[in-house]
Amino acid sequence: MMAYFNNQKEPVPEVETTVWACTNDDCNGFMRENFTFEEKPHCPLCQSDMKKEVRVLPVIGS
């Protein structure tokens, strides 16, 4: 017997996460704070300065 759930997937848990966000309005680049090695990183996409902000993102790892 098979059960069908209209292709629904289990919801991914999300959490408030501190990120570095690109200051260039034309760029959507950001990275999680705990994935950076620099104290004040530059955007890996456009090399602009980045600022800290908080976003709600999916949980990575366990």
RAZINOR-V957465 format. One record per residue. N is the residue number from 1. PSI is psi as a letter, one per 40 degrees, with the letter a starting at -180 (999 if undefined). Layout:
# RAZINOR-V957465
n=N psi=PSI
n=N psi=PSI
This chain:
# RAZINOR-V957465
n=1 psi=h
n=2 psi=i
n=3 psi=h
n=4 psi=h
n=5 psi=f
n=6 psi=f
n=7 psi=f
n=8 psi=h
n=9 psi=i
n=10 psi=h
n=11 psi=i
n=12 psi=h
n=13 psi=i
n=14 psi=i
n=15 psi=i
n=16 psi=h
n=17 psi=h
n=18 psi=h
n=19 psi=i
n=20 psi=h
n=21 psi=i
n=22 psi=h
n=23 psi=e
n=24 psi=h
n=25 psi=d
n=26 psi=e
n=27 psi=h
n=28 psi=e
n=29 psi=h
n=30 psi=i
n=31 psi=i
n=32 psi=i
n=33 psi=d
n=34 psi=e
n=35 psi=e
n=36 psi=i
n=37 psi=e
n=38 psi=i
n=39 psi=d
n=40 psi=g
n=41 psi=i
n=42 psi=i
n=43 psi=h
n=44 psi=e
n=45 psi=d
n=46 psi=e
n=47 psi=e
n=48 psi=i
n=49 psi=i
n=50 psi=i
n=51 psi=i
n=52 psi=i
n=53 psi=i
n=54 psi=h
n=55 psi=i
n=56 psi=h
n=57 psi=i
n=58 psi=i
n=59 psi=h
n=60 psi=h
n=61 psi=a
n=62 psi=999
